[in-house]
Amino acid sequence: MVTAVAKQYLKNMYIIVNPTNQVIPSQLANTLSVNPSNVSKMTRKLAKHGWIEYEHYGKMYLTKKGKQLGQTLVKNHEVLEQFLKMIGVEDAYIVKELYEIEFHISPYLIKQIEILNQYFSQDELRLQSFYQFRNNTIPPLL
């Protein structure tokens, strides 16, 4: 089982990997705002599961399995972000909400949200009808 923290590391590794498939540990630490020692600990865990390979005190490399999971996590992020925007979550809340849910949601639920996104994006009238319903139903936030 992949933990939420491991998913966060893999997603960010996938995003910052360079053209030679290398991830520099200090760059990952900066991206995640963690200490380099945290990256070292997680590196061993990720390698144990076959998602990365690494050089002792050196660069990390995503394996094929790691790239696939990283790509899936980035796609999941995009699906959830589209959904949150579609349902009217304000931009100021999107990053926080994504951080809270994106690594805790099942592939099944992601797929259902993706289908809902597609349904609403196919017809502008559906989306407008939803906005009208939402605005008439939900009281304003305090």
N, C-alpha and C positions, 0 to 999 in steps of 0.2 A: 504494500500500500504506500502511496506517495503522500507525504505530509504536505500541509499547506505551505510550510516554509520551504521545503524542497522544491515545490512547484514554483514558488516565487523566485528562487535562485535559478532554476532551469529556464524560466521565461526570460528573465533578465540576461542570462548567458546567451540565449538564442538571439536576443535583440542586439547585444553588443559584440557578438562574435565577429572577428575580422575576416577578410577574404581568405586567409590561410587556415581558417577554422580554429584559430587560437583565441582564448579568452585570458586576459591578463588579470590575475587575482586582485591586484590593487584597484584596477578599474571597476571590477565587480563590487568590491567593498565600497567604493565611492558611490556607485550607482544605487546600491542598497542602503547606503548610510549606516554601514556596520563596520566593526573592527576587522582588520585583516585576519585575526585569529579565528573569528567566526567563519570566515570564508574557508580557512584551512580545515576546520572541523567538518563543515558541510561538504567540502571537496571529497573527503574520505567516504562520507556516506553516499554521495552521488556516484562515486566510482564503484563502490560496493554493489550498487544496483545496476551497474552497466550503462549509466547515462553519460558518463564522462570518462576520459582518461586524463592523467595528469603527470607532470614531471615534479619530483620532489622539489619544493621551493621554486617552482617554475610555472610555466603556462599550463592551461587546461584546454582540453579539446572535447568538443561534444561528439559522442558516438552517433551512429545512425539512429539508434533508439532514443538518444537524448535530443537529437535534432527533431525527430518526429514529435516527441512530447512537447518540446519548446514551440514548435509550429502550431500544435493543437492549442496550447495555452494562449498564444498570441491571438489565434482565431477566436477562442472563447472570450477573451477580453473584448475583442471587436464586437462580437455578438451581444455581449452584455452591455457594452457602452451604447450601441445602437438602440437596444431595448430601453435603457434608462432615459435616453434622450427622447425616444418616441413616446414614452409614457409621461413625459413632462418634468423629469427630474432636472432641476436647475443646474447649470454648469458648475456652480460653486460647490455642489454636493456630489457630483459624479465621481471624482477621484476618490473621495472618502468612501462612498458606497461600493465602488468597484473593489477597493482594497478589502472591504469587509466581506464581500461575497465571492469574488472570482476564483479563489482557490478552495472554496468549500462546497462548490456546486457540482452535482453529478453530470456526467456526459449525457445522460437521458434528459435531464432538465434543460441543459444547454441546447440540445436538439429541439426540444419543444419550443423554447424561446426563439430559436432561429426560424422555425416554421411560422410562429406568430409574427416575427419581424417581416418575413416575406409576405405574409397575408396582408398586413397593413401597408406595406410599401407598394403593393400592386395596384392599389386604388386610393387615390388622394381623398376621395369622398369618405372612405372607411375611416381614415385617420381623422378627418375633420369631424365626422360624427362622434368618434371617440373623444376628441378634445371637447366638443360641446357637452357630451355626457359627463366627462370628468369635471369640467368647470361648473356644472350645475349640481354635482353630487358631493364633491369633496369640499369641506370648509377650508378657507385659507389657513396656511401655517401661521402660527404665532411667532 
